[in-house]
């Protein structure tokens, strides 16, 4: 039930007027006692009765025109109220979380009390893990490693090679096909049909198994293993039978692991011809000469590299603040966050047509093993969020309306709408606080990066490798509380 957006619980929204009492029960868990007012409950009851009335048939009333009080009388108040509560509980849960100002971690345990009589309020409790609180260390005088942006000559040449590839022409080759050649082919494929004993009896066509005038690059690795290799040495006009097996992790599960046979006719063999790397090439690209072209490429790559370096520095500044803070993270919270990360990844894969089962088959892993591998990343994510939340609170960071509009400009330009209109849409959809919290988190990291003192990356890495008594007695990675790290460098002369 946690929002798919990483929220930091920094700014409270304006939910339904629920009465919520928060009790800390230890180990970064809380119990929320929630009371839904009688007027809110009766409103939900009437709304549900109106919905049910659209399908109810009663003598003397047209379909969909049965009054709500009559629906309640006919079906029973308790039945209608139970459905109304079931429909609205998730919304009340979200409102209670917003009212309490907490950031939930993991799945909640909801205990619903008895349904009240008319005029009474509904009470239920929620027990859930929450983002731990961070005790901040010195986060404004951090020395953070920063590398210098560099662009190697090889990168420039790769860009030029890419330009030449895009401008390449295919010329007919009067010879057998070789690796990196292209062939124009017709093909008709079929798969082995198995009888009850599992032995192949006959071949049958399959959807997508036939193609005409298809351009195939030999050695490009774009087709199923064995297809391209089987056409090496073929000449124009030659026909070949290609026998192979679809990979076990093939995207189409109906074909995965199946034996297949393709009748392939090679119609042409083509050779890729790259343009010469000369002044004409530079002029065609819009430059006076090759030196100017290379200088332009270097400038563009340097700009990208500088952005990458700055992003790395911001992350390193945050992690340095995390290392200087004390954050108590329980194994239960780590497990819950790893589960959330896993479910979000599955949700993303589902949008691309990859199911949980298909993904596990592709990677050849078991779900518990994947979750265990995610736990170190989950723990670090919890620590980072806790530190960001604490900094936002201490610094009183609260993005203004103007800053929200400025943050929306890139999205508004991409979607072709005015930032003000996009802001109103987010406000109407109840998503404005998500934007405010995300922007507050970014501003907190901006503050860390601006206050941090850059030092050579090699020096920062040497510090991380330095042995200290605390590190010698530390727990294994993933379980160690980074707050236990010393506030300064330890030297052998320390007692």
SULZIHU-V91445 format. One record per helix or strand of 3 or more residues. SS is the DSSP state (@ for helix, = for strand). FROM is the first residue (numbers start at 0). LEN is the number of residues. If there is no record, write none. Layout:
ss=SS from=FROM len=LEN
ss=SS from=FROM len=LEN
This chain:
ss== from=18 len=8
ss== from=28 len=8
ss=@ from=37 len=16
ss=@ from=67 len=8
ss=@ from=76 len=24
ss== from=103 len=9
ss== from=121 len=9
ss== from=142 len=4
ss=@ from=152 len=14
ss== from=168 len=4
ss== from=181 len=13
ss== from=199 len=18
ss=@ from=228 len=3
ss== from=238 len=7
ss== from=258 len=15
ss=@ from=278 len=6
ss=@ from=289 len=35
ss=@ from=330 len=21
ss=@ from=355 len=8
ss=@ from=366 len=29
ss=@ from=400 len=15
ss=@ from=418 len=10
ss=@ from=431 len=20
ss== from=452 len=4
ss=@ from=456 len=9
ss=@ from=468 len=4
ss=@ from=481 len=3
